[in-house]
Amino acid sequence: MKEIEYALKSGSKYLKTILKNYKIDIDSLSKYLQESKKVIVICGPTCTGKSKAGMVVAGFLDTDIISMDSMQVYRGMDIGTDKYDTERYNIKQYMVDIFAPDHIMSVVEFKEICDRIIEEQFFSLNKIPIMVGGSGLYIRSVIKGIDKIPYGSKELREKLKDEIRKNGTRKYYLKLKKVDKEYAEKISENDSRRIIRALEVYELTGLPFSDFQRIWKYKDSTYDSILIGIKMERSNLYRLIEKRVDEMFERGLLDEVKMLVDKGYANCRSLTQAVGYKEVLDYLKGKITLEDCIKEVKKNTRNLAKKQMTWFNSESNINWITADNYDNIFNLAADILKIINSRCFNEKN
């Protein structure tokens, strides 16, 4: 985190020089973004540097961040979700630590809270919302709204729940994959809630759940948003994933999960489905060794990154930046601001 501190203090002169070379007037850009009520989205797979870049951009635009991470909303799940302490840089981060781990948060609830934050903490205060994260479904729900997918059948839903309790999720994940491979590849094979919902929709309509999502994808945005995606060459990304997982265990991930278990959250969906937590739970139950636990977290994080990339690649309006091309956070942040400035300049002209 020292590079963030340097970027927002000493390194600001260097970044200002880059922006000057790009002919970007940061004050004029900020004013236009405020007046036009733009929403900036910095997204992409895990471990690509989104959060660091988001903080630097937020610092230069004198604004705050909204986390777009479905697991950072839970209190006590800190190390495994790689939360950043943005307050030390005088940057607020919303949608973090708002629920206990036993709360089941829906996409609808996430969107409703975000909408309120955008209006009350940003637009009404003439600030620029910067959404940062890798949860594609939640990002889409906020910027495009929730599409009207058919209501379910309580009877069918309960039947599927009972079958999954008896037979496990894998059987029904494979069933979903046969009827809707596109959606199955976007979710975890352990995500019983989404598996049930997709199978429920298919049983009721005869159409894949992904068909409804595809219609949703092409809806006009609720907000005037600019999306910047940060990606990385696969071998470099996997190397950073390995390093981050090792660091999480060094920082005390085991103790964090033990504490959550002691508080009675061992069977909560947030822990049993989140990468980094479900594997440690298996270790604490004696199902796997610590060595295998760490390997599983690394493998599942790589799989998560693949699924995130699959999701974001389906979004046609993302402006992609390849992080491998940068050796420092300043140039990366400068090119994000360059994309934002170019979009605004084209609108004005």
Secondary structure, DSSP 8 states (H G I E B T S, - for coil): -HHHHHHHTTTHHHHHHHHHHTT--HHHHHHHHHHTTEEEEEE-STTSSHHHHHHHHHHHTT--EEE--SSTTBTT--TTTT---GGGGT--EESSS-B-TT----HHHHHHHHHHHIIIIIGGGT---EEEES-HHHHHHHHH---------HHHHHHHHHHHHHH-HHHHHHHHHHH-HHHHTTS-TT-HHHHHHHHHHHHHHSS-HHHHHHHHHTS--SSEEEEEEEE--HHHHHHHHHHHHHHHHHHTHHHHHHHHHHTT-TT-HHHHHSTTTHHHHHHHTTSS-HHHHHHHHHHHHHHHHHHHHHHHHT-TTEEEEEGGG-SSHHHHHHHHHHHHHHHHHHHH-
